[in-house]
């Protein structure tokens, strides 16, 4: 089993992983919607991977993709004179059903956290499902005292 950071040559694979995740998480059904999403993701990834503000780690074994996780890096306005202005958001944590409960998600998230340290990212956030909450707590994530809120604009 190998954990690796995906690169620009992996864009088609990253798109497949994103669509597989969304299909399971949200029920993408329309082929038309998937084709539009593929085109949009291709543009996004060609821009974001080289800039370093979008990072993907993949667990694979003998040509099989086991698990993946994505990290978006965001530069925020300074809060204190001595802190890093970089924060990260982990999302698209996904393990194919036949490989779940074997520690692969832990390994890809750990790789992302190590990369975040190298990049001097001050903190990393994520939204946890009930199924994933124990895993994230085991990796040191804590529930914060903020209410997640959203206002849709489009």
C-alpha positions in Angstrom: 0.0 0.0 0.0 1.3 3.4 -1.0 0.2 6.9 0.1 1.0 9.6 -2.4 0.4 13.2 -3.1 -1.4 13.6 -6.4 -0.1 15.9 -9.1 -1.2 17.5 -12.3 -0.9 14.2 -14.2 -3.6 12.8 -11.8 -6.4 15.2 -12.8 -8.6 12.6 -14.5 -8.2 10.4 -11.4 -9.0 13.2 -9.0 -12.1 14.0 -11.0 -13.2 10.4 -10.9 -12.6 10.3 -7.1 -14.6 13.6 -6.6 -17.5 12.3 -8.7 -17.5 8.9 -6.9 -17.6 10.7 -3.6 -20.4 13.0 -4.6 -22.4 10.2 -6.1 -22.2 8.3 -2.8 -22.6 11.4 -0.5 -25.2 13.4 -2.4 -26.6 11.0 -5.0 -25.4 12.6 -8.3 -27.5 10.9 -10.9 -27.6 12.9 -14.1 -25.0 12.1 -16.7 -25.4 15.6 -17.9 -24.6 17.0 -14.4 -21.5 14.7 -14.2 -20.2 15.9 -17.5 -20.6 19.6 -16.6 -18.9 18.8 -13.2 -16.0 17.1 -15.0 -15.4 20.1 -17.2 -15.6 22.5 -14.2 -13.3 20.4 -12.1 -10.7 20.1 -14.9 -10.5 23.9 -15.1 -10.4 24.2 -11.3 -7.7 21.6 -10.9 -5.5 22.9 -13.6 -5.4 26.2 -11.8 -5.3 25.1 -8.2 -2.9 22.1 -8.1 0.1 24.1 -9.6 -0.6 27.0 -7.3 -0.3 24.7 -4.3 -3.6 25.7 -2.7 -5.3 22.4 -3.6 -3.7 19.2 -2.3 -4.9 15.6 -2.8 -3.5 12.5 -1.1 -4.4 9.0 -2.4 -4.0 5.5 -0.9 -3.5 2.9 -3.5 -2.4 -0.7 -3.7 -1.5 -2.8 -6.8 -3.3 -0.3 -9.0 -6.5 -0.1 -6.8 -7.4 3.2 -5.4 -8.4 2.7 -1.8 -9.0 6.1 -0.2 -8.5 9.8 -0.7 -8.7 13.2 1.0 -8.5 16.7 -0.3 -7.1 19.9 1.3 -7.8 23.4 0.3 -5.3 26.0 1.5 -6.6 29.5 2.2 -4.6 32.6 3.0 -6.6 34.7 5.6 -5.9 38.2 6.9 -3.4 38.2 9.8 -4.9 37.7 13.3 -1.7 38.1 15.3 1.8 39.3 14.4 3.4 35.9 14.9 0.8 33.4 13.5 0.6 31.9 10.1 -2.1 33.4 7.8 -2.7 30.0 6.2 -5.6 27.7 7.1 -6.8 24.6 5.5 -10.1 22.7 5.0 -10.2 19.0 4.5 -13.0 17.5 2.5 -13.8 14.7 0.1 -12.5 12.1 2.7 -13.5 9.0 0.8 -12.7 5.3 1.0 -14.3 2.8 -1.4 -16.7 0.5 0.4 -14.7 -2.7 0.1 -11.6 -1.0 1.7 -13.4 0.7 4.7 -12.5 0.1 8.3 -8.9 -0.8 7.5 -7.2 2.5 8.4 -6.7 3.9 4.9 -8.6 7.2 5.6 -6.5 7.6 8.7 -3.4 7.3 6.6 -4.4 9.8 3.9 -5.6 12.3 6.5 -2.3 11.9 8.5 -0.4 12.6 5.2 -2.5 15.7 4.6 -1.8 16.9 8.2 1.9 16.3 7.8 1.9 18.3 4.5 -0.1 21.1 6.3 2.7 21.3 8.9 5.4 21.6 6.2 3.4 24.4 4.6 3.1 26.2 8.0 -0.7 26.0 8.0 -2.0 27.3 11.3 -5.1 25.2 11.6 -7.2 22.7 9.6 -10.9 22.4 9.7 -13.4 19.9 8.4 -17.1 19.0 8.6 -17.5 15.6 10.1 -20.3 13.1 9.6 -21.4 11.0 12.5 -19.6 8.0 11.0 -16.3 10.0 10.6 -16.4 11.9 13.9 -14.5 9.2 15.9 -11.7 9.0 13.3 -11.2 12.8 13.4 -11.2 12.9 17.2 -8.6 10.1 17.2 -6.4 12.3 14.9 -6.7 15.3 17.3 -9.6 17.3 15.8 -11.8 19.0 18.4 -15.3 20.4 18.2 -15.2 24.2 18.2 -17.6 26.5 19.8 -18.9 28.0 16.6 -22.1 27.2 14.8 -21.6 26.3 11.1 -24.0 28.4 9.1 -24.5 29.0 5.4 -26.5 31.4 3.2 -26.9 30.3 -0.4 -26.4 33.1 -2.9 -26.9 31.1 -6.1 
